[in-house]
Amino acid sequence: MGTTLFAIGLFDININSDVFYAWVTQVLIPLLPKNSVIMMDNTTFHKKQSIQQVIIDAAHMLEYLLTYSPDLNPIEHKWAQAKCKKRTLGCDIDILFALNMV
């Protein structure tokens, strides 16, 4: 919310619609204030009907970024920062998250 990261999940698997659905329902939605607007990029599984429906059923709005718009997607900037710190410290992503360096 704003510039604060919240509902962070670190997965040691490939993300697909099932994993994303579980994260949305179990982590994201319980932390969101009422009537939030959720912005997502155009990853295929973001547009899955079940995911759209659970967000709408929770009384939130869903909007999508323009196709290929990394400058409008703040998470892209955060991942760039994390990758830079990872290179600087010479550690893997698990250690980076464990140190709360992201």
A tleap script that builds the chain and sets N, CA, C and O, in Angstrom:
source leaprc.protein.ff14SB
mol = sequence {
  NMET GLY THR THR LEU PHE ALA ILE GLY LEU
  PHE ASP ILE ASN ILE ASN SER ASP VAL PHE
  TYR ALA TRP VAL THR GLN VAL LEU ILE PRO
  LEU LEU PRO LYS ASN SER VAL ILE MET MET
  ASP ASN THR THR PHE HIE LYS LYS GLN SER
  ILE GLN GLN VAL ILE ILE ASP ALA ALA HIE
  MET LEU GLU TYR LEU LEU THR TYR SER PRO
  ASP LEU ASN PRO ILE GLU HIE LYS TRP ALA
  GLN ALA LYS CYS LYS LYS ARG THR LEU GLY
  CYS ASP ILE ASP ILE LEU PHE ALA LEU ASN
  MET CVAL
}
set mol.1.N position { 0.852 -1.155 0.000 }
set mol.1.CA position { 0.000 0.000 0.000 }
set mol.1.C position { 0.899 1.219 0.000 }
set mol.1.O position { 1.818 1.338 0.810 }
set mol.2.N position { 0.628 2.087 -0.889 }
set mol.2.CA position { 1.549 3.195 -1.067 }
set mol.2.C position { 2.856 2.659 -1.600 }
set mol.2.O position { 2.881 1.992 -2.635 }
set mol.3.N position { 3.940 2.943 -0.906 }
set mol.3.CA position { 5.240 2.423 -1.323 }
set mol.3.C position { 5.714 1.291 -0.408 }
set mol.3.O position { 6.852 0.835 -0.526 }
set mol.4.N position { 4.857 0.842 0.491 }
set mol.4.CA position { 5.211 -0.226 1.421 }
set mol.4.C position { 4.868 -1.580 0.835 }
set mol.4.O position { 3.753 -1.794 0.357 }
set mol.5.N position { 5.822 -2.492 0.871 }
set mol.5.CA position { 5.541 -3.860 0.465 }
set mol.5.C position { 4.826 -4.578 1.604 }
set mol.5.O position { 5.197 -4.420 2.767 }
set mol.6.N position { 3.830 -5.346 1.286 }
set mol.6.CA position { 3.132 -6.156 2.277 }
set mol.6.C position { 2.637 -7.401 1.560 }
set mol.6.O position { 2.680 -7.466 0.331 }
set mol.7.N position { 2.179 -8.369 2.296 }
set mol.7.CA position { 1.699 -9.631 1.724 }
set mol.7.C position { 2.774 -10.282 0.866 }
set mol.7.O position { 2.491 -10.825 -0.203 }
set mol.8.N position { 3.995 -10.221 1.343 }
set mol.8.CA position { 5.129 -10.759 0.594 }
set mol.8.C position { 5.157 -12.269 0.730 }
set mol.8.O position { 4.958 -12.814 1.816 }
set mol.9.N position { 5.405 -12.930 -0.377 }
set mol.9.CA position { 5.565 -14.377 -0.365 }
set mol.9.C position { 6.811 -14.751 -1.142 }
set mol.9.O position { 7.086 -14.188 -2.202 }
set mol.10.N position { 7.555 -15.691 -0.616 }
set mol.10.CA position { 8.738 -16.192 -1.296 }
set mol.10.C position { 8.499 -17.664 -1.575 }
set mol.10.O position { 8.330 -18.463 -0.653 }
set mol.11.N position { 8.486 -18.013 -2.843 }
set mol.11.CA position { 8.164 -19.374 -3.255 }
set mol.11.C position { 9.371 -19.997 -3.937 }
set mol.11.O position { 10.035 -19.363 -4.757 }
set mol.12.N position { 9.641 -21.227 -3.594 }
set mol.12.CA position { 10.753 -21.956 -4.195 }
set mol.12.C position { 10.227 -22.909 -5.273 }
set mol.12.O position { 10.720 -24.025 -5.432 }
set mol.13.N position { 9.233 -22.446 -5.994 }
set mol.13.CA position { 8.615 -23.219 -7.074 }
set mol.13.C position { 8.217 -22.241 -8.171 }
set mol.13.O position { 8.233 -21.027 -7.968 }
set mol.14.N position { 7.866 -22.768 -9.314 }
set mol.14.CA position { 7.323 -21.914 -10.367 }
set mol.14.C position { 5.926 -21.481 -9.969 }
set mol.14.O position { 5.134 -22.288 -9.482 }
set mol.15.N position { 5.625 -20.218 -10.174 }
set mol.15.CA position { 4.301 -19.701 -9.843 }
set mol.15.C position { 3.363 -20.002 -10.996 }
set mol.15.O position { 3.675 -19.724 -12.155 }
set mol.16.N position { 2.218 -20.568 -10.671 }
set mol.16.CA position { 1.176 -20.826 -11.662 }
set mol.16.C position { -0.136 -20.329 -11.081 }
set mol.16.O position { -0.147 -19.723 -10.010 }
set mol.17.N position { -1.225 -20.573 -11.761 }
set mol.17.CA position { -2.510 -20.038 -11.301 }
set mol.17.C position { -2.935 -20.620 -9.956 }
set mol.17.O position { -3.564 -19.921 -9.161 }
set mol.18.N position { -2.609 -21.872 -9.687 }
set mol.18.CA position { -2.988 -22.468 -8.400 }
set mol.18.C position { -2.229 -21.833 -7.241 }
set mol.18.O position { -2.819 -21.523 -6.206 }
set mol.19.N position { -0.933 -21.642 -7.409 }
set mol.19.CA position { -0.115 -21.012 -6.373 }
set mol.19.C position { -0.559 -19.563 -6.176 }
set mol.19.O position { -0.691 -19.098 -5.043 }
set mol.20.N position { -0.787 -18.862 -7.266 }
set mol.20.CA position { -1.212 -17.468 -7.179 }
set mol.20.C position { -2.586 -17.349 -6.523 }
set mol.20.O position { -2.804 -16.458 -5.702 }
set mol.21.N position { -3.505 -18.231 -6.875 }
set mol.21.CA position { -4.843 -18.230 -6.269 }
set mol.21.C position { -4.724 -18.426 -4.749 }
set mol.21.O position { -5.372 -17.719 -3.978 }
set mol.22.N position { -3.902 -19.381 -4.328 }
set mol.22.CA position { -3.719 -19.629 -2.894 }
set mol.22.C position { -3.161 -18.393 -2.200 }
set mol.22.O position { -3.609 -18.035 -1.110 }
set mol.23.N position { -2.178 -17.734 -2.829 }
set mol.23.CA position { -1.605 -16.525 -2.229 }
set mol.23.C position { -2.645 -15.412 -2.141 }
set mol.23.O position { -2.747 -14.733 -1.119 }
set mol.24.N position { -3.417 -15.227 -3.211 }
set mol.24.CA position { -4.450 -14.177 -3.211 }
set mol.24.C position { -5.462 -14.425 -2.099 }
set mol.24.O position { -5.794 -13.510 -1.346 }
set mol.25.N position { -5.950 -15.649 -1.994 }
set mol.25.CA position { -7.015 -15.947 -1.019 }
set mol.25.C position { -6.519 -16.043 0.412 }
set mol.25.O position { -7.228 -15.645 1.336 }
set mol.26.N position { -5.314 -16.563 0.615 }
set mol.26.CA position { -4.824 -16.818 1.973 }
set mol.26.C position { -3.956 -15.697 2.541 }
set mol.26.O position { -3.844 -15.557 3.759 }
set mol.27.N position { -3.341 -14.896 1.667 }
set mol.27.CA position { -2.414 -13.866 2.142 }
set mol.27.C position { -2.889 -12.461 1.770 }
set mol.27.O position { -3.051 -11.609 2.643 }
set mol.28.N position { -3.110 -12.222 0.483 }
set mol.28.CA position { -3.414 -10.861 0.029 }
set mol.28.C position { -4.757 -10.337 0.530 }
set mol.28.O position { -4.812 -9.311 1.210 }
set mol.29.N position { -5.821 -11.028 0.201 }
set mol.29.CA position { -7.158 -10.518 0.532 }
set mol.29.C position { -7.345 -10.277 2.037 }
set mol.29.O position { -7.919 -9.254 2.409 }
set mol.30.N position { -6.883 -11.177 2.916 }
set mol.30.CA position { -7.058 -10.893 4.349 }
set mol.30.C position { -6.329 -9.637 4.837 }
set mol.30.O position { -6.713 -9.068 5.859 }
set mol.31.N position { -5.294 -9.199 4.132 }
set mol.31.CA position { -4.536 -8.023 4.559 }
set mol.31.C position { -5.010 -6.711 3.941 }
set mol.31.O position { -4.628 -5.637 4.406 }
set mol.32.N position { -5.828 -6.785 2.909 }
set mol.32.CA position { -6.249 -5.575 2.206 }
set mol.32.C position { -7.331 -4.807 2.958 }
set mol.32.O position { -8.233 -5.408 3.542 }
set mol.33.N position { -7.242 -3.483 2.942 }
set mol.33.CA position { -8.354 -2.685 3.463 }
set mol.33.C position { -9.582 -2.874 2.562 }
set mol.33.O position { -9.450 -3.255 1.399 }
set mol.34.N position { -10.743 -2.613 3.093 }
set mol.34.CA position { -11.973 -2.750 2.305 }
set mol.34.C position { -11.921 -1.874 1.068 }
set mol.34.O position { -11.327 -0.795 1.072 }
set mol.35.N position { -12.552 -2.356 0.012 }
set mol.35.CA position { -12.682 -1.629 -1.245 }
set mol.35.C position { -11.342 -1.205 -1.856 }
set mol.35.O position { -11.219 -0.100 -2.384 }
set mol.36.N position { -10.361 -2.069 -1.781 }
set mol.36.CA position { -9.058 -1.775 -2.382 }
set mol.36.C position { -9.104 -1.968 -3.890 }
set mol.36.O position { -9.946 -2.698 -4.413 }
set mol.37.N position { -8.194 -1.309 -4.574 }
set mol.37.CA position { -8.012 -1.506 -6.007 }
set mol.37.C position { -6.724 -2.297 -6.173 }
set mol.37.O position { -5.664 -1.873 -5.714 }
set mol.38.N position { -6.816 -3.432 -6.822 }
set mol.38.CA position { -5.669 -4.295 -7.047 }
set mol.38.C position { -5.227 -4.120 -8.489 }
set mol.38.O position { -6.000 -4.331 -9.424 }
set mol.39.N position { -3.964 -3.730 -8.652 }
set mol.39.CA position { -3.381 -3.557 -9.982 }
set mol.39.C position { -2.507 -4.762 -10.279 }
set mol.39.O position { -1.648 -5.129 -9.477 }
set mol.40.N position { -2.729 -5.374 -11.430 }
set mol.40.CA position { -1.921 -6.521 -11.820 }
set mol.40.C position { -1.400 -6.333 -13.233 }
set mol.40.O position { -1.985 -5.621 -14.049 }
set mol.41.N position { -0.277 -6.999 -13.496 }
set mol.41.CA position { 0.222 -6.982 -14.858 }
set mol.41.C position { -0.533 -8.026 -15.672 }
set mol.41.O position { -1.506 -8.603 -15.187 }
set mol.42.N position { -0.106 -8.267 -16.870 }
set mol.42.CA position { -0.882 -9.104 -17.782 }
set mol.42.C position { -0.399 -10.551 -17.863 }
set mol.42.O position { -0.585 -11.215 -18.883 }
set mol.43.N position { 0.222 -11.038 -16.785 }
set mol.43.CA position { 0.582 -12.442 -16.724 }
set mol.43.C position { -0.688 -13.264 -16.925 }
set mol.43.O position { -1.741 -12.926 -16.384 }
set mol.44.N position { -0.594 -14.322 -17.688 }
set mol.44.CA position { -1.774 -15.104 -18.063 }
set mol.44.C position { -2.595 -15.530 -16.859 }
set mol.44.O position { -3.819 -15.400 -16.868 }
set mol.45.N position { -1.935 -16.041 -15.816 }
set mol.45.CA position { -2.728 -16.543 -14.684 }
set mol.45.C position { -3.363 -15.433 -13.860 }
set mol.45.O position { -4.272 -15.713 -13.079 }
set mol.46.N position { -2.927 -14.189 -13.999 }
set mol.46.CA position { -3.604 -13.078 -13.319 }
set mol.46.C position { -5.021 -12.892 -13.852 }
set mol.46.O position { -5.902 -12.407 -13.142 }
set mol.47.N position { -5.230 -13.278 -15.095 }
set mol.47.CA position { -6.529 -13.054 -15.734 }
set mol.47.C position { -7.461 -14.262 -15.641 }
set mol.47.O position { -8.532 -14.263 -16.248 }
set mol.48.N position { -7.070 -15.274 -14.897 }
set mol.48.CA position { -7.897 -16.458 -14.744 }
set mol.48.C position { -9.205 -16.084 -14.038 }
set mol.48.O position { -9.199 -15.327 -13.068 }
set mol.49.N position { -10.300 -16.608 -14.523 }
set mol.49.CA position { -11.631 -16.248 -14.023 }
set mol.49.C position { -11.760 -16.469 -12.514 }
set mol.49.O position { -12.328 -15.625 -11.821 }
set mol.50.N position { -11.249 -17.575 -11.998 }
set mol.50.CA position { -11.384 -17.867 -10.564 }
set mol.50.C position { -10.679 -16.814 -9.711 }
set mol.50.O position { -11.165 -16.456 -8.638 }
set mol.51.N position { -9.549 -16.325 -10.178 }
set mol.51.CA position { -8.818 -15.300 -9.441 }
set mol.51.C position { -9.551 -13.967 -9.510 }
set mol.51.O position { -9.681 -13.273 -8.502 }
set mol.52.N position { -10.024 -13.615 -10.686 }
set mol.52.CA position { -10.811 -12.389 -10.824 }
set mol.52.C position { -12.042 -12.431 -9.918 }
set mol.52.O position { -12.369 -11.447 -9.256 }
set mol.53.N position { -12.718 -13.574 -9.897 }
set mol.53.CA position { -13.958 -13.698 -9.142 }
set mol.53.C position { -13.739 -13.591 -7.638 }
set mol.53.O position { -14.523 -12.940 -6.947 }
set mol.54.N position { -12.691 -14.216 -7.126 }
set mol.54.CA position { -12.450 -14.160 -5.686 }
set mol.54.C position { -12.133 -12.730 -5.239 }
set mol.54.O position { -12.494 -12.330 -4.132 }
set mol.55.N position { -11.468 -11.970 -6.089 }
set mol.55.CA position { -11.170 -10.567 -5.773 }
set mol.55.C position { -12.451 -9.742 -5.780 }
set mol.55.O position { -12.676 -8.931 -4.881 }
set mol.56.N position { -13.276 -9.945 -6.776 }
set mol.56.CA position { -14.553 -9.225 -6.859 }
set mol.56.C position { -15.473 -9.607 -5.706 }
set mol.56.O position { -16.133 -8.747 -5.121 }
set mol.57.N position { -15.518 -10.902 -5.377 }
set mol.57.CA position { -16.363 -11.371 -4.265 }
set mol.57.C position { -15.928 -10.782 -2.927 }
set mol.57.O position { -16.740 -10.646 -2.012 }
set mol.58.N position { -14.654 -10.436 -2.813 }
set mol.58.CA position { -14.153 -9.819 -1.583 }
set mol.58.C position { -14.356 -8.301 -1.592 }
set mol.58.O position { -13.839 -7.599 -0.723 }
set mol.59.N position { -15.102 -7.799 -2.569 }
set mol.59.CA position { -15.467 -6.380 -2.683 }
set mol.59.C position { -14.272 -5.480 -3.015 }
set mol.59.O position { -14.198 -4.338 -2.560 }
set mol.60.N position { -13.347 -6.006 -3.807 }
set mol.60.CA position { -12.224 -5.205 -4.282 }
set mol.60.C position { -12.361 -5.015 -5.782 }
set mol.60.O position { -13.064 -5.770 -6.454 }
set mol.61.N position { -11.682 -3.998 -6.300 }
set mol.61.CA position { -11.671 -3.759 -7.739 }
set mol.61.C position { -10.367 -4.297 -8.313 }
set mol.61.O position { -9.335 -4.316 -7.642 }
set mol.62.N position { -10.433 -4.725 -9.547 }
set mol.62.CA position { -9.274 -5.282 -10.223 }
set mol.62.C position { -9.014 -4.487 -11.496 }
set mol.62.O position { -9.906 -4.316 -12.328 }
set mol.63.N position { -7.787 -4.005 -11.638 }
set mol.63.CA position { -7.363 -3.277 -12.832 }
set mol.63.C position { -6.085 -3.907 -13.347 }
set mol.63.O position { -5.308 -4.471 -12.576 }
set mol.64.N position { -5.865 -3.813 -14.652 }
set mol.64.CA position { -4.664 -4.362 -15.265 }
set mol.64.C position { -3.815 -3.242 -15.858 }
set mol.64.O position { -4.331 -2.272 -16.413 }
set mol.65.N position { -2.517 -3.402 -15.727 }
set mol.65.CA position { -1.592 -2.465 -16.353 }
set mol.65.C position { -1.649 -2.624 -17.866 }
set mol.65.O position { -2.107 -3.646 -18.378 }
set mol.66.N position { -1.184 -1.611 -18.566 }
set mol.66.CA position { -1.064 -1.718 -20.011 }
set mol.66.C position { -0.094 -2.845 -20.341 }
set mol.66.O position { 0.798 -3.145 -19.548 }
set mol.67.N position { -0.255 -3.460 -21.480 }
set mol.67.CA position { 0.656 -4.508 -21.896 }
set mol.67.C position { 2.082 -3.971 -21.912 }
set mol.67.O position { 2.351 -2.888 -22.432 }
set mol.68.N position { 2.976 -4.742 -21.339 }
set mol.68.CA position { 4.380 -4.394 -21.180 }
set mol.68.C position { 4.548 -2.954 -20.697 }
set mol.68.O position { 4.822 -2.038 -21.472 }
set mol.69.N position { 4.373 -2.795 -19.401 }
set mol.69.CA position { 4.537 -1.471 -18.792 }
set mol.69.C position { 5.340 -1.581 -17.492 }
set mol.69.O position { 4.824 -1.235 -16.430 }
set mol.70.N position { 6.592 -2.054 -17.551 }
set mol.70.CA position { 7.368 -2.243 -16.326 }
set mol.70.C position { 7.593 -0.953 -15.546 }
set mol.70.O position { 7.773 -0.997 -14.329 }
set mol.71.N position { 7.587 0.183 -16.215 }
set mol.71.CA position { 7.779 1.446 -15.496 }
set mol.71.C position { 6.591 1.782 -14.596 }
set mol.71.O position { 6.732 2.540 -13.636 }
set mol.72.N position { 5.428 1.223 -14.904 }
set mol.72.CA position { 4.240 1.472 -14.094 }
set mol.72.C position { 4.053 0.409 -13.010 }
set mol.72.O position { 3.135 0.507 -12.195 }
set mol.73.N position { 4.909 -0.592 -13.001 }
set mol.73.CA position { 4.757 -1.702 -12.076 }
set mol.73.C position { 5.829 -1.598 -10.992 }
set mol.73.O position { 6.975 -1.984 -11.222 }
set mol.74.N position { 5.472 -1.077 -9.807 }
set mol.74.CA position { 6.463 -0.847 -8.753 }
set mol.74.C position { 7.225 -2.104 -8.335 }
set mol.74.O position { 8.375 -2.000 -7.908 }
set mol.75.N position { 6.629 -3.271 -8.444 }
set mol.75.CA position { 7.323 -4.480 -8.020 }
set mol.75.C position { 8.555 -4.724 -8.882 }
set mol.75.O position { 9.529 -5.315 -8.417 }
set mol.76.N position { 8.522 -4.275 -10.135 }
set mol.76.CA position { 9.699 -4.432 -10.991 }
set mol.76.C position { 10.889 -3.649 -10.423 }
set mol.76.O position { 12.030 -4.106 -10.494 }
set mol.77.N position { 10.617 -2.480 -9.865 }
set mol.77.CA position { 11.673 -1.668 -9.265 }
set mol.77.C position { 12.208 -2.332 -7.998 }
set mol.77.O position { 13.414 -2.319 -7.749 }
set mol.78.N position { 11.311 -2.912 -7.199 }
set mol.78.CA position { 11.734 -3.597 -5.970 }
set mol.78.C position { 12.587 -4.811 -6.291 }
set mol.78.O position { 13.592 -5.056 -5.624 }
set mol.79.N position { 12.193 -5.585 -7.320 }
set mol.79.CA position { 13.001 -6.745 -7.696 }
set mol.79.C position { 14.358 -6.303 -8.208 }
set mol.79.O position { 15.352 -6.990 -7.970 }
set mol.80.N position { 14.432 -5.192 -8.894 }
set mol.80.CA position { 15.723 -4.672 -9.358 }
set mol.80.C position { 16.606 -4.320 -8.159 }
set mol.80.O position { 17.804 -4.604 -8.164 }
set mol.81.N position { 16.014 -3.700 -7.130 }
set mol.81.CA position { 16.765 -3.380 -5.912 }
set mol.81.C position { 17.252 -4.656 -5.220 }
set mol.81.O position { 18.401 -4.738 -4.786 }
set mol.82.N position { 16.363 -5.647 -5.124 }
set mol.82.CA position { 16.721 -6.914 -4.465 }
set mol.82.C position { 17.861 -7.602 -5.208 }
set mol.82.O position { 18.793 -8.108 -4.582 }
set mol.83.N position { 17.794 -7.625 -6.534 }
set mol.83.CA position { 18.844 -8.272 -7.326 }
set mol.83.C position { 20.174 -7.544 -7.161 }
set mol.83.O position { 21.228 -8.179 -7.116 }
set mol.84.N position { 20.131 -6.222 -7.071 }
set mol.84.CA position { 21.353 -5.436 -6.882 }
set mol.84.C position { 21.978 -5.745 -5.520 }
set mol.84.O position { 23.191 -5.933 -5.426 }
set mol.85.N position { 21.158 -5.799 -4.460 }
set mol.85.CA position { 21.662 -6.130 -3.129 }
set mol.85.C position { 22.202 -7.550 -3.092 }
set mol.85.O position { 23.215 -7.824 -2.450 }
set mol.86.N position { 21.521 -8.445 -3.782 }
set mol.86.CA position { 21.956 -9.843 -3.849 }
set mol.86.C position { 23.355 -9.926 -4.463 }
set mol.86.O position { 24.220 -10.637 -3.952 }
set mol.87.N position { 23.570 -9.209 -5.543 }
set mol.87.CA position { 24.888 -9.191 -6.190 }
set mol.87.C position { 25.934 -8.557 -5.274 }
set mol.87.O position { 27.046 -9.070 -5.154 }
set mol.88.N position { 25.582 -7.443 -4.629 }
set mol.88.CA position { 26.522 -6.734 -3.759 }
set mol.88.C position { 26.951 -7.605 -2.585 }
set mol.88.O position { 28.132 -7.661 -2.244 }
set mol.89.N position { 25.976 -8.290 -1.962 }
set mol.89.CA position { 26.276 -9.117 -0.792 }
set mol.89.C position { 26.798 -10.499 -1.170 }
set mol.89.O position { 27.379 -11.192 -0.335 }
set mol.90.N position { 26.596 -10.898 -2.408 }
set mol.90.CA position { 27.042 -12.213 -2.850 }
set mol.90.C position { 26.304 -13.352 -2.170 }
set mol.90.O position { 26.892 -14.391 -1.868 }
set mol.91.N position { 25.012 -13.153 -1.929 }
set mol.91.CA position { 24.240 -14.190 -1.255 }
set mol.91.C position { 23.060 -14.604 -2.124 }
set mol.91.O position { 22.769 -13.972 -3.139 }
set mol.92.N position { 22.385 -15.675 -1.711 }
set mol.92.CA position { 21.213 -16.074 -2.479 }
set mol.92.C position { 19.983 -15.328 -1.961 }
set mol.92.O position { 20.039 -14.646 -0.938 }
set mol.93.N position { 18.896 -15.468 -2.672 }
set mol.93.CA position { 17.679 -14.693 -2.369 }
set mol.93.C position { 17.085 -15.070 -1.016 }
set mol.93.O position { 16.492 -14.222 -0.349 }
set mol.94.N position { 17.233 -16.339 -0.595 }
set mol.94.CA position { 16.718 -16.767 0.713 }
set mol.94.C position { 17.409 -16.008 1.846 }
set mol.94.O position { 16.757 -15.549 2.784 }
set mol.95.N position { 18.725 -15.883 1.749 }
set mol.95.CA position { 19.475 -15.156 2.781 }
set mol.95.C position { 19.102 -13.680 2.758 }
set mol.95.O position { 18.971 -13.054 3.809 }
set mol.96.N position { 18.933 -13.132 1.579 }
set mol.96.CA position { 18.550 -11.731 1.448 }
set mol.96.C position { 17.228 -11.451 2.156 }
set mol.96.O position { 17.100 -10.460 2.875 }
set mol.97.N position { 16.245 -12.327 1.951 }
set mol.97.CA position { 14.947 -12.163 2.612 }
set mol.97.C position { 15.070 -12.414 4.113 }
set mol.97.O position { 14.430 -11.720 4.902 }
set mol.98.N position { 15.881 -13.393 4.523 }
set mol.98.CA position { 16.060 -13.703 5.938 }
set mol.98.C position { 16.688 -12.526 6.679 }
set mol.98.O position { 16.402 -12.302 7.855 }
set mol.99.N position { 17.540 -11.781 5.992 }
set mol.99.CA position { 18.189 -10.611 6.593 }
set mol.99.C position { 17.284 -9.384 6.551 }
set mol.99.O position { 17.650 -8.323 7.056 }
set mol.100.N position { 16.102 -9.523 5.949 }
set mol.100.CA position { 15.184 -8.385 5.774 }
set mol.100.C position { 15.860 -7.238 5.034 }
set mol.100.O position { 15.676 -6.069 5.372 }
set mol.101.N position { 16.643 -7.588 4.023 }
set mol.101.CA position { 17.381 -6.587 3.253 }
set mol.101.C position { 16.605 -6.074 2.061 }
set mol.101.O position { 17.063 -5.159 1.376 }
set mol.102.N position { 15.450 -6.636 1.801 }
set mol.102.CA position { 14.684 -6.243 0.626 }
set mol.102.C position { 13.749 -5.125 0.993 }
set mol.102.O position { 13.004 -4.639 0.142 }
savepdb mol mol.pdb
quit
